[in-house]
Amino acid sequence: MDIHALKRQGMTISEIARRTGHDRKTVRRYLNGDRVPGVRKRAEPDPFDAFVDYVTARLNEDPHLWVVTLLDELEPLGYAGSYQSLTRQIRLRGLRPACTACAHVTQRPNAIIEHPPGEETQFDWLELPDAPTGWGFPTKRAYLLVGSLAHSGVWRGVLSPSMDVPHLLAAMTTLLALLGGVTRVWRFDRMATVLNPVTRDLTPMFAGFAKHHGVQPVVCRPRSGNRKGVVEKNNHTAAQRWWRALPDGLTLEQAQASVDAFARRQDERPRRTETGNTTAKAMFAAERLRPLPPVVFPVVVAEERTATRQALIDWRGNRYSVPPELAAAKVVVQQRLGADTIDIATTSGTVVARHRVVEPGLGVTIRDTGHVAALEAIAMASAPPGRPHRRKERIPPGPAALRAAQVLTGTGQPVSTVISLAAYEQAAKNRNTLR
């Protein structure tokens, strides 16, 4: 800036060089624009120059291409730089173009969607990785069905081991009871348990469930997930503020009580309306929710369990007995919504036990008297004869071991076997006679 200012004052290059202490050739390069202040010319060529064309072409083809994927493609071509160097070169050179196909998602105009009280409930699954093994889920994932009232933003969640249709309907039944009623519309994304991906019609069981509650299910259009932004934001809150800090050692019932308490605390969060500031709890008081049906929708929830060696299975925080023949075997537990009994069947579908369920999470054991008697009979019949050995019992070497030790030490006479050759001799004589 000083060199250009001095030049505008009419000074010559020699006078500017003497005043600034720079060489005349340096001053001339700055005045001609050959050099830029703060940017030094590399003493050697930049090795990344050879890869600029390839990187530019790949990012033009796929603007969302991961840099680590690009690094995997460049290494066989001779690129020896690191991941950090590659990201720096792409950023400084501006090689990644803006994706015009995706620009409308974030840059398009958004309208504020009005949600009258009692109009809409939004549902969505939240996948929770690394579920505790003590919950008895078939995989290491748990699922939280979140239901949010679109007007007030009040939400509740129900933990589930699966996202299939029976578990969806069972979780929705519990969730609607937590919310205290139903709205006119239920909104979902395009999940296969609600909408058949081939026919684009509601699945038969879910259609019957919606008809049972007298509501209208609505499925969002493709790439229009922001239409149910209320439940999406609540999912994000539940994942980052509840699941992320959930302590270890909780049972499934304790975790469900924890998410219930967390959701109720969220009812106190402030909300801004046209009439002023309020809370979600105050807006929930204005929700016009219709009462739940007097009868629960008939759906059977089935889950696979592995019986213990004591012929017991875990179900909702309690243990129930099975026939002793199924100890350590896989069984299927079935419960109808609203029923106070469970059926335990084999994997082929044969029901082998039925128990009256108790309150979940009590940790009690329910045994059938017939199962107890049969288990004791089998255990006694399979017990080995005689008394078992004690851990510190003295058992010195016996006669057989002492005889073997004498043979090894040479203090005893080894047993030898004598083979008579008379029969072989007689056979040889008869052979010579025949000749």
Helices and strands as residue ranges (DSSP letters): H 2-8, H 13-20, H 24-32, G 47-51, H 52-61, H 67-74, G 75-77, H 83-93, H 100-107, E 120-128, G 133-135, E 142-149, E 155-160, H 165-179, E 185-188, H 204-213, E 216-219, G 225-228, H 229-237, I 238-243, H 252-266, E 270-273, E 276-279, H 280-284, E 300-306, E 312-315, E 318-321, G 324-326, E 330-336, E 341-346, E 351-356, E 365-366, H 369-381, H 399-409, H 422-434
